[in-house]
Amino acid sequence: MNSSEKRKESREQRIAGFDPNGVGDVSGGLFGLPYTVEESEVVIIPVPWEVTVSYSAGTAQGPKAVKDASPQLDLYDPAIKDAWKLGIAMEEIPADWEAASEELRSKAEEYIGWLEDGSPEEGRSAFENLPKQITQKGEELLQWLKAKATAHLDEGKLVGVLGGDHSTPLGLMHALAERHEEFGILQVDAHMDLRDAYEGFTYSHASIMFNALKLPQVKKLVQVGIRDQAQSEAELAEQSNGRIIVFYDSILKENQYDGDSWKKDCKKIIAQLPQKVYISFDIDGLDPKLCPGTGTPVPGGLEFEQAVYLIKQLVKSGREIIGFDLCEVGPGESEWNGNVGARMLYKLCNWMAVSQKRLEV
């Protein structure tokens, strides 16, 4: 019996001994599921990193908040047959990256304060090399994640990233770019994240899509729910010759006020995407009542089921979800943020699996 057959047999044994209707096992794995990373079809890589966040901190604790809340979910999904049998597991949260984030975050906070004070000469010597130091660590994080994701992809697993701030998934995008000649990115977000080295940080959370577009394999970036952007970002999209398509939240809302359906808008969004799609889901793309602890909440945004409907329609169109990230979940003052994050994570895992024919609807 080869290793693949052994993993399959082990997973079947766990399925046979698991009660999906029982109380969530808080000592178990993600969502209280019994699977190990080796046995799972979907592997979630947590990245507790938020060095360059310029407003509210806390998203580095997002992976823990989501995992802690995840056993409270009921696993039954009426739209997907036996979804819980798929096999979803999350790697251990890497303590070394969490510690590095905390150390560099405090330095970056002082640096950002210095910038906001007008970059006075006093303090220049203390800060002038900090962006380079943080960029170097960001490059290390990219390569670490790329290697880790590649190893799981080589095993035939589906991979998602759980941030951390929105800079975290770039390594997964690089890993996928080495396996796919071309793909599009569907970005659900309040922000465009198209700034070039925002505040001097190459791997800023506000630069993730600017950096993703450096990959020639990314043929299209389709942004949904945008409602807070710089003029330079809007101009970059306008001058992209159609490579960047923006569905501003205000326009989507106006369309619906004028009588258009969300189904019609979803068709327009999906029509802009190629066959293979990576989903980059910043939780602040949702209405902030659903994610008040996120780093940079903005009024407006999608309802939870609106976002899920878009993902479902994407899959029903025949497109393949090749990977995803869920970022910017801040723990906040209650379990609410982790609760919403965990539910969106479960939907992303399951619909990615449906798109790749590993689950049936």
C-alpha positions, -999 to 999 in steps of 0.1 A, spaced: 0 0 0 15 33 -11 14 65 10 -16 79 -9 -36 48 -2 -26 48 34 -38 84 38 -71 75 21 -77 45 44 -68 66 75 -92 94 64 -120 68 59 -114 54 93 -117 89 108 -149 96 89 -164 63 102 -157 73 138 -168 110 136 -202 123 144 -209 155 123 -240 162 143 -222 161 177 -209 190 198 -179 207 182 -146 193 195 -127 224 207 -96 202 212 -98 189 176 -87 204 144 -101 233 124 -139 232 126 -136 205 151 -128 180 123 -107 150 130 -83 152 101 -46 156 102 -28 178 75 -16 146 59 -51 131 56 -68 163 43 -78 174 8 -76 211 18 -47 225 39 -49 260 54 -16 277 61 -19 303 89 3 334 86 2 356 118 18 386 102 7 423 103 39 444 103 28 472 80 -8 477 92 -12 515 94 -45 518 113 -57 491 139 -35 462 148 -48 427 157 -50 408 125 -19 387 133 -42 370 158 -67 363 131 -57 327 125 -61 319 162 -94 337 164 -108 318 134 -96 285 146 -109 290 182 -144 299 168 -145 273 141 -158 243 162 -190 263 169 -200 258 132 -226 232 122 -209 213 94 -240 205 74 -243 224 41 -275 218 23 -260 229 -10 -230 205 -9 -232 167 -4 -213 155 27 -191 186 27 -175 177 61 -160 145 46 -137 165 23 -110 167 49 -99 202 60 -70 208 83 -49 238 94 -12 237 101 1 249 134 3 286 138 40 294 133 53 310 166 85 323 149 66 343 124 42 356 150 71 367 172 89 384 142 56 402 133 52 415 169 88 428 170 88 445 137 52 458 141 62 479 171 92 494 151 70 500 120 44 518 142 70 542 154 82 547 119 47 554 106 42 579 134 74 596 123 61 598 87 28 612 98 47 639 118 63 650 85 95 630 87 114 654 109 152 653 108 152 642 144 148 605 142 158 601 106 189 581 115 168 557 136 143 551 108 161 554 75 170 517 73 138 503 87 118 499 55 147 479 40 148 457 71 111 450 70 111 444 32 139 419 36 118 400 62 88 403 39 108 386 12 117 358 36 80 353 44 71 352 7 97 325 1 88 305 32 51 305 22 59 297 -14 79 266 -4 53 254 21 25 259 -4 44 242 -32 51 211 -10 13 207 -3 4 213 -40 29 187 -50 10 163 -27 -22 170 -47 -37 191 -19 -58 223 -23 -43 252 -4 -56 283 13 -39 310 34 -54 324 65 -39 358 74 -27 380 90 -29 412 71 -34 412 33 3 411 25 5 375 37 -7 354 7 18 366 -19 39 334 -15 9 312 -24 3 333 -55 39 328 -65 36 290 -60 4 289 -81 20 310 -108 46 282 -112 19 256 -118 -6 276 -140 2 294 -172 -25 320 -165 -52 328 -139 -73 356 -127 -77 370 -92 -111 378 -78 -105 402 -50 -133 410 -25 -121 440 -5 -129 475 7 -95 487 -7 -78 484 -40 -43 475 -25 -26 488 -56 -1 512 -39 36 509 -49 55 502 -17 31 520 5 48 540 33 81 526 20 73 490 26 76 468 -6 54 441 10 28 464 25 -7 452 31 -18 481 8 5 468 -20 -6 432 -23 -23 435 -56 4 458 -70 28 430 -62 6 402 -75 3 420 -108 41 416 -112 34 380 -120 28 377 -157 6 346 -151 -20 369 -135 -40 379 -166 -69 397 -148 -76 413 -115 -113 418 -108 -120 438 -76 -154 438 -59 -167 460 -31 -141 487 -34 -150 518 -15 -118 534 -3 -90 542 -28 -63 566 -37 -65 585 -70 -33 569 -81 -48 534 -76 -79 543 -96 -57 557 -124 -36 526 -124 -68 505 -129 -80 529 -156 -47 527 -175 -43 489 -172 -59 482 -207 -85 460 -190 -62 439 -169 -77 455 -138 -115 457 -136 -131 475 -106 -166 470 -94 -170 498 -69 -193 492 -40 -212 525 -47 -219 515 -83 -230 481 -73 -254 496 -48 -267 521 -73 -274 493 -98 -294 475 -72 -313 507 -62 -321 511 -99 -336 476 -100 -308 454 -111 -304 421 -94 -273 408 -76 -274 379 -99 -270 402 -129 -241 420 -113 -224 386 -105 -227 376 -141 -209 409 -151 -182 402 -125 -176 366 -134 -176 374 -172 -144 393 -166 -126 363 -152 -106 336 -170 -111 299 -165 -88 296 -135 -94 319 -106 -77 327 -73 -99 343 -47 -84 369 -24 -109 377 3 -102 406 27 -128 403 54 -133 441 52 -150 435 19 -180 427 40 -202 452 58 -182 461 89 -211 451 112 -199 416 103 -162 423 109 -158 453 133 -124 441 145 -108 442 111 -78 466 106 -94 492 84 -132 490 84 -151 510 58 -189 517 58 -207 497 30 -197 464 16 -212 430 9 -235 410 31 -223 375 40 -247 357 17 -240 381 -11 -204 372 -10 -212 335 -8 -236 338 -37 -209 354 -58 -185 324 -50 -213 299 -58 -221 316 -92 -183 316 -100 -182 278 -95 -215 272 -113 -201 291 -143 -176 262 -146 -146 281 -135 -119 265 -113 -108 280 -80 -71 272 -78 -64 287 -43 -76 314 -20 -67 336 10 -89 350 38 -72 380 55 -76 408 79 -98 391 105 -91 410 137 -102 392 169 -119 424 183 -135 423 217 -157 392 213 -158 359 193 -180 376 166 -151 384 142 -137 349 145 -171 334 141 -178 352 108 -143 345 96 -146 308 103 -179 306 84 -164 323 54 -134 301 55 -156 270 55 -175 283 24 -142 290 6 -128 256 13 -159 238 2 -166 257 -30 -130 255 -40 -134 217 -37 -166 217 -56 -149 236 -84 -122 209 -86 -148 181 -85 -137 169 -50 -172 176 -36 -206 172 -52 -235 196 -52 
